Amino acid sequence: MSRRAILAIGLLTLPLTACLTPARDFHGYVADDAQPRDMKPDEDTRSSVLAQLGSPSTEGLFDDKTWIYMSDVQERIAFLKPKITKRSITAIRFGDDDKVDEVLEYTAADGEVINYAARETPTRGRELGLWEQIFGTVGAVRLPNSDEATPGNPTGRRQ
């Protein structure tokens, strides 16, 4: 092959390499100076944690004694589904005196896959077929003294 052909093929394939470079996305809490794991039990208080870390990603479900800071890094190659390469979840629990009781750290390896049940909750009544849904109102009579909206009375209330 000639040098020109090799150079042309190289120049044409060069833009394709950009598709193979993963794009990184950062989601959630991004620490500036202090890390959530640096909070010290029995030393830091709720106000010092708020001053150092800022607002939590979320709070505990049943009480406000647990603050949770979450972050993850995702990589995407071209049009493929993004993959989570790093996940960090730090839960800070406070005692009754608003001091840090414990600091818990979780990673992506600590997560569990939850299988949802595909069952349906039964409802009362019967199911209408296609033809019953289409022709179910044929022959229905509208009573003149009903509370349904009329052109002169859009609210439907009796006057």
Secondary structure, 3 states (H helix, E strand, C coil): CCHHHHHHHHHHHHHHHHHCCCEEEEEECCCCCCCHHHCCCCCCEHHHHHHHHCCCCEECCCCCCEEEEEEEEEEECCCCCCEEEEEEEEEEEECCCCEEEEEEEEEHHHCCCCCCCCCCCCCCCCCCCHHHHHHCCCCCCCCCCCCCCECCECCCCCC
